[in-house]
Amino acid sequence: MKRVKEYIFSVVESNEKLLKLVWIYFLVITIIYLALFVLSFIARFSSWDSLLGHQLAHSILAFLSAWIKHMLTIIGVYLLISIRINLKNKD
């Protein structure tokens, strides 16, 4: 019984580490996309095209759609891991 408890705690502990990695991934992806957005924004303003508004709107939509896709993936992984932790804790 003692070994079973140790195993369960090690699994829960490793899942908590995995959750921390998911949050680190979330922050890294957000920072990368934010940096890309700022760089594209600067590049759009430096060219001063007549279609600046259209290009800016396009880059904003592309940034937001990619960011939302990554965030939904991260939320899905987070939920799966937290459900797994809850099921392990109930046993």
Distance bins in CASP14 RR format, pairs under 12 A and 6 or more apart:
PFRMAT RR
TARGET T0000
AUTHOR 0000-0000-0000
RMODE 2
METHOD distances of the structure
MODEL  1
1 7 0 0 0 0 0 1 0 0 0 0 0
1 8 0 0 0 0 0 1 0 0 0 0 0
2 8 0 0 0 0 0 1 0 0 0 0 0
2 9 0 0 0 0 0 1 0 0 0 0 0
3 9 0 0 0 0 0 1 0 0 0 0 0
3 10 0 0 0 0 0 1 0 0 0 0 0
4 10 0 0 0 0 0 1 0 0 0 0 0
4 11 0 0 0 0 0 1 0 0 0 0 0
4 88 0 0 0 0 0 1 0 0 0 0 0
4 91 0 0 0 0 1 0 0 0 0 0 0
5 11 0 0 0 0 0 1 0 0 0 0 0
5 12 0 0 0 0 0 1 0 0 0 0 0
5 88 0 0 0 0 0 1 0 0 0 0 0
5 89 0 0 0 0 0 1 0 0 0 0 0
5 91 0 0 0 0 0 1 0 0 0 0 0
6 12 0 0 0 0 0 1 0 0 0 0 0
6 13 0 0 0 0 0 1 0 0 0 0 0
7 13 0 0 0 0 0 1 0 0 0 0 0
7 14 0 0 0 0 0 1 0 0 0 0 0
7 88 0 0 0 0 1 0 0 0 0 0 0
7 91 0 0 0 0 0 1 0 0 0 0 0
8 14 0 0 0 0 0 1 0 0 0 0 0
8 15 0 0 0 0 0 1 0 0 0 0 0
8 84 0 0 0 0 0 1 0 0 0 0 0
8 85 0 0 0 0 0 1 0 0 0 0 0
8 87 0 0 0 0 0 1 0 0 0 0 0
8 88 1 0 1 0 0 0 0 0 0 0 0
8 89 0 0 0 0 1 0 0 0 0 0 0
8 90 0 0 0 0 0 1 0 0 0 0 0
8 91 1 0 0 1 0 0 0 0 0 0 0
9 15 0 0 0 0 0 1 0 0 0 0 0
9 16 0 0 0 0 0 1 0 0 0 0 0
9 85 0 0 0 0 0 1 0 0 0 0 0
9 88 0 0 0 0 1 0 0 0 0 0 0
9 89 0 0 0 0 0 1 0 0 0 0 0
10 16 0 0 0 0 0 1 0 0 0 0 0
10 17 0 0 0 0 0 1 0 0 0 0 0
10 88 0 0 0 0 0 1 0 0 0 0 0
11 17 0 0 0 0 0 1 0 0 0 0 0
11 18 0 0 0 0 0 1 0 0 0 0 0
11 81 0 0 0 0 0 1 0 0 0 0 0
11 84 0 0 0 0 1 0 0 0 0 0 0
11 85 0 0 0 0 1 0 0 0 0 0 0
11 87 0 0 0 0 0 1 0 0 0 0 0
11 88 1 0 1 0 0 0 0 0 0 0 0
11 89 0 0 0 0 0 1 0 0 0 0 0
11 91 0 0 0 0 0 1 0 0 0 0 0
12 18 0 0 0 0 0 1 0 0 0 0 0
12 19 0 0 0 0 0 1 0 0 0 0 0
12 81 0 0 0 0 0 1 0 0 0 0 0
12 82 0 0 0 0 0 1 0 0 0 0 0
12 84 0 0 0 0 1 0 0 0 0 0 0
12 85 1 0 1 0 0 0 0 0 0 0 0
12 86 0 0 0 0 1 0 0 0 0 0 0
12 87 0 0 0 0 0 1 0 0 0 0 0
12 88 1 0 1 0 0 0 0 0 0 0 0
12 89 1 0 0 1 0 0 0 0 0 0 0
12 90 0 0 0 0 0 1 0 0 0 0 0
12 91 0 0 0 0 0 1 0 0 0 0 0
13 19 0 0 0 0 0 1 0 0 0 0 0
13 20 0 0 0 0 0 1 0 0 0 0 0
13 85 0 0 0 0 1 0 0 0 0 0 0
13 88 0 0 0 0 0 1 0 0 0 0 0
14 20 0 0 0 0 0 1 0 0 0 0 0
14 21 0 0 0 0 0 1 0 0 0 0 0
14 81 0 0 0 0 0 1 0 0 0 0 0
14 84 0 0 0 0 0 1 0 0 0 0 0
14 85 0 0 0 0 0 1 0 0 0 0 0
14 88 0 0 0 0 0 1 0 0 0 0 0
15 21 0 0 0 0 0 1 0 0 0 0 0
15 22 0 0 0 0 0 1 0 0 0 0 0
15 77 0 0 0 0 0 1 0 0 0 0 0
15 78 0 0 0 0 0 1 0 0 0 0 0
15 80 0 0 0 0 0 1 0 0 0 0 0
15 81 1 0 1 0 0 0 0 0 0 0 0
15 82 0 0 0 0 1 0 0 0 0 0 0
15 83 0 0 0 0 0 1 0 0 0 0 0
15 84 1 0 0 1 0 0 0 0 0 0 0
15 85 1 0 1 0 0 0 0 0 0 0 0
15 86 0 0 0 0 0 1 0 0 0 0 0
15 87 0 0 0 0 0 1 0 0 0 0 0
15 88 1 0 0 1 0 0 0 0 0 0 0
15 89 0 0 0 0 0 1 0 0 0 0 0
16 22 0 0 0 0 0 1 0 0 0 0 0
16 23 0 0 0 0 0 1 0 0 0 0 0
16 78 0 0 0 0 0 1 0 0 0 0 0
16 81 0 0 0 0 1 0 0 0 0 0 0
16 82 0 0 0 0 1 0 0 0 0 0 0
16 84 0 0 0 0 0 1 0 0 0 0 0
16 85 1 0 0 1 0 0 0 0 0 0 0
16 88 0 0 0 0 0 1 0 0 0 0 0
16 89 0 0 0 0 0 1 0 0 0 0 0
17 23 0 0 0 0 0 1 0 0 0 0 0
17 24 0 0 0 0 0 1 0 0 0 0 0
17 81 0 0 0 0 0 1 0 0 0 0 0
17 85 0 0 0 0 0 1 0 0 0 0 0
18 24 0 0 0 0 0 1 0 0 0 0 0
18 25 0 0 0 0 0 1 0 0 0 0 0
18 77 0 0 0 0 1 0 0 0 0 0 0
18 78 0 0 0 0 1 0 0 0 0 0 0
18 80 0 0 0 0 0 1 0 0 0 0 0
18 81 1 0 1 0 0 0 0 0 0 0 0
18 82 0 0 0 0 0 1 0 0 0 0 0
18 84 0 0 0 0 1 0 0 0 0 0 0
18 85 0 0 0 0 1 0 0 0 0 0 0
19 25 0 0 0 0 0 1 0 0 0 0 0
19 26 0 0 0 0 0 1 0 0 0 0 0
19 74 0 0 0 0 0 1 0 0 0 0 0
19 76 0 0 0 0 0 1 0 0 0 0 0
19 77 0 0 0 0 1 0 0 0 0 0 0
19 78 1 0 0 1 0 0 0 0 0 0 0
19 79 0 0 0 0 0 1 0 0 0 0 0
19 80 0 0 0 0 0 1 0 0 0 0 0
19 81 1 0 1 0 0 0 0 0 0 0 0
19 82 1 0 0 1 0 0 0 0 0 0 0
19 83 0 0 0 0 0 1 0 0 0 0 0
19 84 0 0 0 0 0 1 0 0 0 0 0
19 85 1 0 0 1 0 0 0 0 0 0 0
20 26 0 0 0 0 0 1 0 0 0 0 0
20 27 0 0 0 0 0 1 0 0 0 0 0
20 78 0 0 0 0 0 1 0 0 0 0 0
20 81 0 0 0 0 0 1 0 0 0 0 0
21 27 0 0 0 0 0 1 0 0 0 0 0
21 28 0 0 0 0 0 1 0 0 0 0 0
21 74 0 0 0 0 0 1 0 0 0 0 0
21 77 0 0 0 0 1 0 0 0 0 0 0
21 78 0 0 0 0 0 1 0 0 0 0 0
21 81 0 0 0 0 1 0 0 0 0 0 0
22 28 0 0 0 0 0 1 0 0 0 0 0
22 29 0 0 0 0 0 1 0 0 0 0 0
22 70 0 0 0 0 0 1 0 0 0 0 0
22 71 0 0 0 0 0 1 0 0 0 0 0
22 73 0 0 0 0 1 0 0 0 0 0 0
22 74 1 0 0 1 0 0 0 0 0 0 0
22 75 0 0 0 0 1 0 0 0 0 0 0
22 76 0 0 0 0 1 0 0 0 0 0 0
22 77 1 0 1 0 0 0 0 0 0 0 0
22 78 1 0 1 0 0 0 0 0 0 0 0
22 79 0 0 0 0 0 1 0 0 0 0 0
22 80 0 0 0 0 1 0 0 0 0 0 0
22 81 1 0 0 1 0 0 0 0 0 0 0
22 82 0 0 0 0 1 0 0 0 0 0 0
23 29 0 0 0 0 0 1 0 0 0 0 0
23 30 0 0 0 0 0 1 0 0 0 0 0
23 71 0 0 0 0 0 1 0 0 0 0 0
23 74 0 0 0 0 1 0 0 0 0 0 0
23 75 0 0 0 0 0 1 0 0 0 0 0
23 77 0 0 0 0 0 1 0 0 0 0 0
23 78 1 0 0 1 0 0 0 0 0 0 0
23 81 0 0 0 0 0 1 0 0 0 0 0
23 82 0 0 0 0 0 1 0 0 0 0 0
24 30 0 0 0 0 0 1 0 0 0 0 0
24 31 0 0 0 0 0 1 0 0 0 0 0
24 74 0 0 0 0 0 1 0 0 0 0 0
24 78 0 0 0 0 0 1 0 0 0 0 0
25 31 0 0 0 0 0 1 0 0 0 0 0
25 32 0 0 0 0 0 1 0 0 0 0 0
25 70 0 0 0 0 1 0 0 0 0 0 0
25 71 0 0 0 0 0 1 0 0 0 0 0
25 73 0 0 0 0 1 0 0 0 0 0 0
25 74 1 0 0 1 0 0 0 0 0 0 0
25 75 0 0 0 0 0 1 0 0 0 0 0
25 77 0 0 0 0 1 0 0 0 0 0 0
25 78 0 0 0 0 1 0 0 0 0 0 0
26 32 0 0 0 0 0 1 0 0 0 0 0
26 33 0 0 0 0 0 1 0 0 0 0 0
26 67 0 0 0 0 0 1 0 0 0 0 0
26 70 0 0 0 0 1 0 0 0 0 0 0
26 71 1 0 0 1 0 0 0 0 0 0 0
26 72 0 0 0 0 0 1 0 0 0 0 0
26 73 0 0 0 0 1 0 0 0 0 0 0
26 74 1 0 1 0 0 0 0 0 0 0 0
26 75 0 0 0 0 1 0 0 0 0 0 0
26 76 0 0 0 0 0 1 0 0 0 0 0
26 77 0 0 0 0 1 0 0 0 0 0 0
26 78 0 0 0 0 1 0 0 0 0 0 0
27 33 0 0 0 0 0 1 0 0 0 0 0
27 34 0 0 0 0 0 1 0 0 0 0 0
27 70 0 0 0 0 0 1 0 0 0 0 0
27 71 0 0 0 0 0 1 0 0 0 0 0
27 74 0 0 0 0 0 1 0 0 0 0 0
28 34 0 0 0 0 0 1 0 0 0 0 0
28 35 0 0 0 0 0 1 0 0 0 0 0
28 70 0 0 0 0 0 1 0 0 0 0 0
28 74 0 0 0 0 0 1 0 0 0 0 0
29 35 0 0 0 0 0 1 0 0 0 0 0
29 36 0 0 0 0 0 1 0 0 0 0 0
29 63 0 0 0 0 0 1 0 0 0 0 0
29 66 0 0 0 0 1 0 0 0 0 0 0
29 67 1 0 0 1 0 0 0 0 0 0 0
29 68 0 0 0 0 0 1 0 0 0 0 0
29 69 0 0 0 0 0 1 0 0 0 0 0
29 70 1 0 1 0 0 0 0 0 0 0 0
29 71 1 0 0 1 0 0 0 0 0 0 0
29 72 0 0 0 0 0 1 0 0 0 0 0
29 73 0 0 0 0 1 0 0 0 0 0 0
29 74 1 0 0 1 0 0 0 0 0 0 0
30 36 0 0 0 0 0 1 0 0 0 0 0
30 37 0 0 0 0 0 1 0 0 0 0 0
30 63 0 0 0 0 0 1 0 0 0 0 0
30 64 0 0 0 0 0 1 0 0 0 0 0
30 66 0 0 0 0 0 1 0 0 0 0 0
30 67 1 0 0 1 0 0 0 0 0 0 0
30 68 0 0 0 0 0 1 0 0 0 0 0
30 70 0 0 0 0 1 0 0 0 0 0 0
30 71 0 0 0 0 1 0 0 0 0 0 0
30 74 0 0 0 0 1 0 0 0 0 0 0
31 37 0 0 0 0 0 1 0 0 0 0 0
31 38 0 0 0 0 0 1 0 0 0 0 0
31 67 0 0 0 0 0 1 0 0 0 0 0
31 70 0 0 0 0 0 1 0 0 0 0 0
32 38 0 0 0 0 0 1 0 0 0 0 0
32 39 0 0 0 0 0 1 0 0 0 0 0
32 63 0 0 0 0 0 1 0 0 0 0 0
32 66 0 0 0 0 1 0 0 0 0 0 0
32 67 0 0 0 0 1 0 0 0 0 0 0
32 70 0 0 0 0 1 0 0 0 0 0 0
33 39 0 0 0 0 0 1 0 0 0 0 0
33 40 0 0 0 0 0 1 0 0 0 0 0
33 59 0 0 0 0 0 1 0 0 0 0 0
33 60 0 0 0 0 0 1 0 0 0 0 0
33 62 0 0 0 0 1 0 0 0 0 0 0
33 63 1 0 1 0 0 0 0 0 0 0 0
33 64 0 0 0 0 1 0 0 0 0 0 0
33 65 0 0 0 0 0 1 0 0 0 0 0
33 66 1 0 0 1 0 0 0 0 0 0 0
33 67 1 0 1 0 0 0 0 0 0 0 0
33 68 0 0 0 0 0 1 0 0 0 0 0
33 69 0 0 0 0 0 1 0 0 0 0 0
33 70 1 0 0 1 0 0 0 0 0 0 0
33 71 0 0 0 0 1 0 0 0 0 0 0
34 40 0 0 0 0 0 1 0 0 0 0 0
34 41 0 0 0 0 0 1 0 0 0 0 0
34 63 0 0 0 0 1 0 0 0 0 0 0
34 64 0 0 0 0 0 1 0 0 0 0 0
34 66 0 0 0 0 0 1 0 0 0 0 0
34 67 0 0 0 0 1 0 0 0 0 0 0
35 41 0 0 0 0 0 1 0 0 0 0 0
35 42 0 0 0 0 0 1 0 0 0 0 0
35 63 0 0 0 0 0 1 0 0 0 0 0
35 67 0 0 0 0 0 1 0 0 0 0 0
36 42 0 0 0 0 0 1 0 0 0 0 0
36 43 0 0 0 0 0 1 0 0 0 0 0
36 59 0 0 0 0 1 0 0 0 0 0 0
36 60 0 0 0 0 0 1 0 0 0 0 0
36 62 0 0 0 0 1 0 0 0 0 0 0
36 63 1 0 0 1 0 0 0 0 0 0 0
36 64 0 0 0 0 0 1 0 0 0 0 0
36 66 0 0 0 0 1 0 0 0 0 0 0
36 67 0 0 0 0 1 0 0 0 0 0 0
37 43 0 0 0 0 0 1 0 0 0 0 0
37 44 0 0 0 0 0 1 0 0 0 0 0
37 56 0 0 0 0 0 1 0 0 0 0 0
37 59 1 0 0 1 0 0 0 0 0 0 0
37 60 1 0 0 1 0 0 0 0 0 0 0
37 61 0 0 0 0 0 1 0 0 0 0 0
37 62 0 0 0 0 1 0 0 0 0 0 0
37 63 1 0 1 0 0 0 0 0 0 0 0
37 64 0 0 0 0 1 0 0 0 0 0 0
37 65 0 0 0 0 0 1 0 0 0 0 0
37 66 0 0 0 0 1 0 0 0 0 0 0
37 67 0 0 0 0 1 0 0 0 0 0 0
38 44 0 0 0 0 0 1 0 0 0 0 0
38 45 0 0 0 0 0 1 0 0 0 0 0
38 59 0 0 0 0 0 1 0 0 0 0 0
38 60 0 0 0 0 0 1 0 0 0 0 0
38 63 0 0 0 0 1 0 0 0 0 0 0
39 45 0 0 0 0 0 1 0 0 0 0 0
39 46 0 0 0 0 0 1 0 0 0 0 0
39 59 0 0 0 0 1 0 0 0 0 0 0
39 63 0 0 0 0 0 1 0 0 0 0 0
40 46 0 0 0 0 0 1 0 0 0 0 0
40 47 0 0 0 0 0 1 0 0 0 0 0
40 55 0 0 0 0 1 0 0 0 0 0 0
40 56 0 0 0 0 1 0 0 0 0 0 0
40 57 0 0 0 0 0 1 0 0 0 0 0
40 58 0 0 0 0 1 0 0 0 0 0 0
40 59 1 0 1 0 0 0 0 0 0 0 0
40 60 0 0 0 0 1 0 0 0 0 0 0
40 61 0 0 0 0 0 1 0 0 0 0 0
40 62 0 0 0 0 1 0 0 0 0 0 0
40 63 1 0 0 1 0 0 0 0 0 0 0
40 66 0 0 0 0 0 1 0 0 0 0 0
41 47 0 0 0 0 0 1 0 0 0 0 0
41 52 0 0 0 0 0 1 0 0 0 0 0
41 53 0 0 0 0 0 1 0 0 0 0 0
41 55 0 0 0 0 1 0 0 0 0 0 0
41 56 1 0 0 1 0 0 0 0 0 0 0
41 57 0 0 0 0 0 1 0 0 0 0 0
41 58 0 0 0 0 0 1 0 0 0 0 0
41 59 1 0 0 1 0 0 0 0 0 0 0
41 60 0 0 0 0 1 0 0 0 0 0 0
41 62 0 0 0 0 0 1 0 0 0 0 0
41 63 0 0 0 0 1 0 0 0 0 0 0
42 48 0 0 0 0 0 1 0 0 0 0 0
42 56 0 0 0 0 0 1 0 0 0 0 0
42 59 0 0 0 0 0 1 0 0 0 0 0
43 49 0 0 0 0 0 1 0 0 0 0 0
43 52 0 0 0 0 0 1 0 0 0 0 0
43 55 0 0 0 0 1 0 0 0 0 0 0
43 56 0 0 0 0 0 1 0 0 0 0 0
43 59 0 0 0 0 1 0 0 0 0 0 0
44 51 0 0 0 0 1 0 0 0 0 0 0
44 52 1 0 0 1 0 0 0 0 0 0 0
44 53 1 0 0 1 0 0 0 0 0 0 0
44 54 0 0 0 0 1 0 0 0 0 0 0
44 55 1 0 1 0 0 0 0 0 0 0 0
44 56 1 0 1 0 0 0 0 0 0 0 0
44 57 0 0 0 0 1 0 0 0 0 0 0
44 58 0 0 0 0 1 0 0 0 0 0 0
44 59 1 0 0 1 0 0 0 0 0 0 0
44 60 0 0 0 0 1 0 0 0 0 0 0
44 62 0 0 0 0 0 1 0 0 0 0 0
44 63 0 0 0 0 0 1 0 0 0 0 0
45 52 1 0 0 1 0 0 0 0 0 0 0
45 53 0 0 0 0 0 1 0 0 0 0 0
45 55 0 0 0 0 1 0 0 0 0 0 0
45 56 0 0 0 0 1 0 0 0 0 0 0
45 59 0 0 0 0 0 1 0 0 0 0 0
46 52 0 0 0 0 0 1 0 0 0 0 0
46 55 0 0 0 0 0 1 0 0 0 0 0
47 53 0 0 0 0 0 1 0 0 0 0 0
47 55 0 0 0 0 1 0 0 0 0 0 0
47 56 0 0 0 0 0 1 0 0 0 0 0
47 59 0 0 0 0 0 1 0 0 0 0 0
48 55 0 0 0 0 0 1 0 0 0 0 0
48 56 0 0 0 0 0 1 0 0 0 0 0
49 55 1 0 0 1 0 0 0 0 0 0 0
49 56 0 0 0 0 1 0 0 0 0 0 0
49 58 0 0 0 0 0 1 0 0 0 0 0
51 57 0 0 0 0 1 0 0 0 0 0 0
51 58 0 0 0 0 1 0 0 0 0 0 0
51 59 0 0 0 0 0 1 0 0 0 0 0
52 58 0 0 0 0 0 1 0 0 0 0 0
52 59 0 0 0 0 0 1 0 0 0 0 0
53 59 0 0 0 0 1 0 0 0 0 0 0
53 60 0 0 0 0 1 0 0 0 0 0 0
53 61 0 0 0 0 0 1 0 0 0 0 0
54 60 0 0 0 0 0 1 0 0 0 0 0
54 61 0 0 0 0 0 1 0 0 0 0 0
55 61 0 0 0 0 0 1 0 0 0 0 0
55 62 0 0 0 0 0 1 0 0 0 0 0
56 62 0 0 0 0 0 1 0 0 0 0 0
56 63 0 0 0 0 0 1 0 0 0 0 0
57 63 0 0 0 0 0 1 0 0 0 0 0
57 64 0 0 0 0 0 1 0 0 0 0 0
58 64 0 0 0 0 0 1 0 0 0 0 0
58 65 0 0 0 0 0 1 0 0 0 0 0
59 65 0 0 0 0 0 1 0 0 0 0 0
59 66 0 0 0 0 0 1 0 0 0 0 0
60 66 0 0 0 0 0 1 0 0 0 0 0
60 67 0 0 0 0 0 1 0 0 0 0 0
61 67 0 0 0 0 0 1 0 0 0 0 0
61 68 0 0 0 0 0 1 0 0 0 0 0
62 68 0 0 0 0 0 1 0 0 0 0 0
62 69 0 0 0 0 0 1 0 0 0 0 0
63 69 0 0 0 0 0 1 0 0 0 0 0
63 70 0 0 0 0 0 1 0 0 0 0 0
64 70 0 0 0 0 0 1 0 0 0 0 0
64 71 0 0 0 0 0 1 0 0 0 0 0
65 71 0 0 0 0 0 1 0 0 0 0 0
65 72 0 0 0 0 0 1 0 0 0 0 0
66 72 0 0 0 0 0 1 0 0 0 0 0
66 73 0 0 0 0 0 1 0 0 0 0 0
67 73 0 0 0 0 0 1 0 0 0 0 0
67 74 0 0 0 0 0 1 0 0 0 0 0
68 74 0 0 0 0 0 1 0 0 0 0 0
68 75 0 0 0 0 0 1 0 0 0 0 0
69 75 0 0 0 0 0 1 0 0 0 0 0
69 76 0 0 0 0 0 1 0 0 0 0 0
70 76 0 0 0 0 0 1 0 0 0 0 0
70 77 0 0 0 0 0 1 0 0 0 0 0
71 77 0 0 0 0 0 1 0 0 0 0 0
71 78 0 0 0 0 0 1 0 0 0 0 0
72 78 0 0 0 0 0 1 0 0 0 0 0
72 79 0 0 0 0 0 1 0 0 0 0 0
73 79 0 0 0 0 0 1 0 0 0 0 0
73 80 0 0 0 0 0 1 0 0 0 0 0
74 80 0 0 0 0 0 1 0 0 0 0 0
74 81 0 0 0 0 0 1 0 0 0 0 0
75 81 0 0 0 0 0 1 0 0 0 0 0
75 82 0 0 0 0 0 1 0 0 0 0 0
76 82 0 0 0 0 1 0 0 0 0 0 0
76 83 0 0 0 0 1 0 0 0 0 0 0
76 84 0 0 0 0 0 1 0 0 0 0 0
77 83 0 0 0 0 0 1 0 0 0 0 0
77 84 0 0 0 0 0 1 0 0 0 0 0
78 84 0 0 0 0 0 1 0 0 0 0 0
78 85 0 0 0 0 0 1 0 0 0 0 0
79 85 0 0 0 0 0 1 0 0 0 0 0
79 86 0 0 0 0 0 1 0 0 0 0 0
80 86 0 0 0 0 0 1 0 0 0 0 0
80 87 0 0 0 0 0 1 0 0 0 0 0
81 87 0 0 0 0 0 1 0 0 0 0 0
81 88 0 0 0 0 0 1 0 0 0 0 0
82 88 0 0 0 0 0 1 0 0 0 0 0
82 89 0 0 0 0 0 1 0 0 0 0 0
83 89 0 0 0 0 0 1 0 0 0 0 0
83 90 0 0 0 0 0 1 0 0 0 0 0
84 90 0 0 0 0 0 1 0 0 0 0 0
84 91 0 0 0 0 0 1 0 0 0 0 0
85 91 0 0 0 0 0 1 0 0 0 0 0
END
